Amino acid sequence: MQDLPHLLAILAALTVGIVSPGPSFVMVARTALSTSRREGVAAAFGMGAGGVVFAVAALLGLHALLLAVPSLYLGLKLVGGLYLAFLGYRIWCAAQRPLRLGNLAEHPVTRARLALALGFTTQISNPKTAIVYASVFAAFLPAEQSLSFDLALVTLIFLIEVGWYSLVALALASERPRSAYLRYKSWIDRLAGGVMIALGLKLLSAAHY
């Protein structure tokens, strides 16, 4: 493929960002710890779907749009910051509630759908991820790319997102991490909630600059 160097450069740059801890990692980790592998992997697929949205948007010129309409980026920061802070607040408030393991197997399809939706909304609520995608694409996209290049790029991004977060979910849903979570649930949930709140507030504060 003539554009293979461009493809590899984009994937390498995005992989570094994907594996870096952030709201998406926190959400998948907590989902896997507090529910099951099924829900954790479903959340990972939600992250992958969010990555596809960002990739398609970047291909369509998201970077140029945000530069042309600064108020749009401001709005993304405000909405994303509020959503992340709200998620963190919910996790914090649930820290003292006991985890009812007997209910984890009830309605598995519904629970998986909810986890997928939560993963997707958490992913797309972070405007910094949108900027990373747009910037990387702007830097490494070839001057002219074919439809096959675009399809290959979006597919591989989906696989990388899903693959990484599935590994996180599978690792943390095993017996030893689950037991540790049950022992220290209130502290772990407060830490996770505090991180999400801090990330949301950081986005909100950055919206003023």
Phi and psi in degrees as a GROMACS rama.xvg file:
@    title "Ramachandran Plot"
@    xaxis  label "Phi"
@    yaxis  label "Psi"
@TYPE xy
-63.4584  -33.6471  GLN-2
-94.4437  15.5655  ASP-3
-57.5151  -43.1714  LEU-4
-58.9347  -39.397  PRO-5
-65.1532  -42.518  HIS-6
-61.0006  -47.0615  LEU-7
-65.789  -36.9925  LEU-8
-64.666  -43.9648  ALA-9
-63.2483  -46.5365  ILE-10
-64.518  -39.659  LEU-11
-64.4357  -44.6745  ALA-12
-65.0921  -42.3186  ALA-13
-70.5788  -33.5654  LEU-14
-61.6039  -39.5301  THR-15
-59.5112  -43.2264  VAL-16
-69.0679  -37.5723  GLY-17
-65.0442  -41.7551  ILE-18
-82.0248  -7.58812  VAL-19
-73.506  135.015  SER-20
-59.8991  140.857  PRO-21
-169.378  -166.402  GLY-22
-56.1247  -38.9651  PRO-23
-64.0742  -43.7032  SER-24
-62.2145  -45.0281  PHE-25
-59.6707  -44.7258  VAL-26
-67.0832  -45.1706  MET-27
-64.6212  -42.649  VAL-28
-61.228  -46.8091  ALA-29
-68.389  -37.9076  ARG-30
-61.294  -44.8538  THR-31
-65.7117  -40.2818  ALA-32
-69.3952  -40.5112  LEU-33
-92.0873  -13.609  SER-34
-123.396  -97.5161  THR-35
-157.662  174.269  SER-36
-58.7122  -40.9025  ARG-37
-56.9705  -49.3389  ARG-38
-68.7214  -36.9415  GLU-39
-63.1866  -44.0655  GLY-40
-69.3506  -35.9621  VAL-41
-61.2093  -41.696  ALA-42
-62.4709  -36.734  ALA-43
-62.4515  -39.9318  ALA-44
-66.4532  -32.9861  PHE-45
-63.6674  -39.1542  GLY-46
-62.6598  -41.4546  MET-47
-62.3256  -41.477  GLY-48
-64.0035  -38.6373  ALA-49
-64.3532  -38.6551  GLY-50
-62.6043  -37.4238  GLY-51
-63.1349  -41.8725  VAL-52
-58.7473  -46.5578  VAL-53
-65.0426  -39.8854  PHE-54
-64.7277  -45.3265  ALA-55
-64.5659  -41.6668  VAL-56
-62.2301  -41.418  ALA-57
-64.8341  -39.3962  ALA-58
-63.7228  -30.6793  LEU-59
-85.3338  -2.03803  LEU-60
102.871  36.9152  GLY-61
-60.1458  -41.1151  LEU-62
-59.7888  -46.5191  HIS-63
-64.699  -37.2084  ALA-64
-65.5019  -43.5695  LEU-65
-66.6396  -33.9583  LEU-66
-69.406  -36.8696  LEU-67
-76.2611  -29.2112  ALA-68
-126.683  82.3435  VAL-69
-58.3409  -31.0592  PRO-70
-64.7436  -26.166  SER-71
-66.7344  -43.3474  LEU-72
-65.8824  -37.7252  TYR-73
-60.523  -44.3892  LEU-74
-62.7399  -40.0787  GLY-75
-61.656  -41.3247  LEU-76
-63.2308  -45.2683  LYS-77
-64.9172  -48.9713  LEU-78
-65.1069  -45.4147  VAL-79
-63.6921  -42.5884  GLY-80
-62.902  -43.4751  GLY-81
-63.9645  -40.3038  LEU-82
-67.1118  -44.0699  TYR-83
-64.6066  -41.5161  LEU-84
-63.5852  -38.6236  ALA-85
-64.5986  -43.7561  PHE-86
-60.5784  -44.0231  LEU-87
-61.6194  -40.2842  GLY-88
-62.6984  -41.5765  TYR-89
-64.7882  -41.1608  ARG-90
-64.5739  -43.2972  ILE-91
-60.1149  -45.7467  TRP-92
-66.6036  -27.3099  CYS-93
-88.0435  2.76836  ALA-94
-61.4967  -36.7985  ALA-95
-86.4865  -8.31081  GLN-96
-79.327  131.812  ARG-97
-67.5083  147.011  PRO-98
-87.2547  119.387  LEU-99
-89.6989  93.2711  ARG-100
-62.9824  -26.2494  LEU-101
-65.7552  -20.0398  GLY-102
-95.2631  -3.31497  ASN-103
-68.1424  -25.5731  LEU-104
-89.8991  -6.12566  ALA-105
-75.1811  136.901  GLU-106
48.7476  58.4163  HIS-107
-60.8947  -35.5833  PRO-108
-65.9011  -44.8556  VAL-109
-63.0402  -43.2138  THR-110
-64.0688  -38.9848  ARG-111
-65.9461  -39.819  ALA-112
-63.6048  -40.3135  ARG-113
-64.7635  -41.0032  LEU-114
-65.1408  -40.6012  ALA-115
-62.2626  -44.7611  LEU-116
-64.2652  -39.344  ALA-117
-66.458  -40.8491  LEU-118
-61.7356  -43.3789  GLY-119
-63.9986  -48.4993  PHE-120
-67.0573  -34.8852  THR-121
-64.8461  -41.2484  THR-122
-63.523  -51.0906  GLN-123
-79.1201  -7.69044  ILE-124
-81.2474  -8.74306  SER-125
-98.478  100.815  ASN-126
-65.3689  -21.8162  PRO-127
-65.3152  -33.3707  LYS-128
-64.1025  -40.2757  THR-129
-60.6929  -41.2812  ALA-130
-67.964  -38.7718  ILE-131
-61.0287  -48.1963  VAL-132
-59.9376  -48.9615  TYR-133
-62.286  -41.1337  ALA-134
-68.4647  -43.7459  SER-135
-63.4795  -42.9223  VAL-136
-64.161  -42.5637  PHE-137
-63.1487  -33.3462  ALA-138
-79.7574  -34.7317  ALA-139
-116.622  -8.87387  PHE-140
-64.4736  139.945  LEU-141
-67.5187  159.567  PRO-142
-57.2208  -38.3158  ALA-143
-134.781  121.94  GLU-144
-117.058  149.744  GLN-145
-88.2981  168.203  SER-146
-62.82  -38.156  LEU-147
-64.0999  -36.4251  SER-148
-63.5081  -47.2371  PHE-149
-61.4128  -43.4442  ASP-150
-65.619  -42.0249  LEU-151
-63.8404  -41.4275  ALA-152
-63.6568  -49.6603  LEU-153
-63.6637  -40.9945  VAL-154
-63.7628  -44.5302  THR-155
-67.7865  -36.2988  LEU-156
-62.7402  -43.2777  ILE-157
-59.0485  -45.6521  PHE-158
-65.1437  -38.2902  LEU-159
-67.2405  -45.7622  ILE-160
-59.6501  -51.995  GLU-161
-65.0426  -42.0322  VAL-162
-60.9309  -47.2838  GLY-163
-64.2539  -50.6697  TRP-164
-71.4476  -25.5791  TYR-165
-67.3546  -40.1514  SER-166
-60.5321  -42.9569  LEU-167
-60.7798  -46.3691  VAL-168
-63.2709  -45.629  ALA-169
-66.0011  -37.4884  LEU-170
-67.6631  -42.1973  ALA-171
-85.6189  -12.3528  LEU-172
-89.3531  0.22173  ALA-173
-73.7322  170.633  SER-174
-62.3479  -45.1023  GLU-175
-65.146  -49.5911  ARG-176
-61.6237  -36.6278  PRO-177
-63.0901  -43.2444  ARG-178
-62.7247  -42.3472  SER-179
-63.4232  -39.5475  ALA-180
-62.7003  -43.8033  TYR-181
-63.5284  -34.3254  LEU-182
-70.931  -37.4017  ARG-183
-119.481  33.72  TYR-184
-54.867  -48.0168  LYS-185
-62.2733  -41.3395  SER-186
-70.6344  -41.3335  TRP-187
-65.4621  -42.9688  ILE-188
-65.8505  -38.8259  ASP-189
-65.2472  -38.7818  ARG-190
-64.9403  -47.544  LEU-191
-62.3004  -44.4505  ALA-192
-63.8925  -41.3976  GLY-193
-63.2094  -39.6527  GLY-194
-63.2626  -45.0323  VAL-195
-63.6483  -42.393  MET-196
-62.6281  -44.0337  ILE-197
-61.88  -42.011  ALA-198
-65.1391  -39.7232  LEU-199
-64.4508  -45.055  GLY-200
-65.4323  -35.2223  LEU-201
-63.1393  -40.5645  LYS-202
-64.2646  -42.1852  LEU-203
-64.3202  -41.2854  LEU-204
-67.9779  -35.3239  SER-205
-69.5991  -19.2226  ALA-206
-67.7257  -15.2679  ALA-207
-86.9316  -4.16205  HIS-208
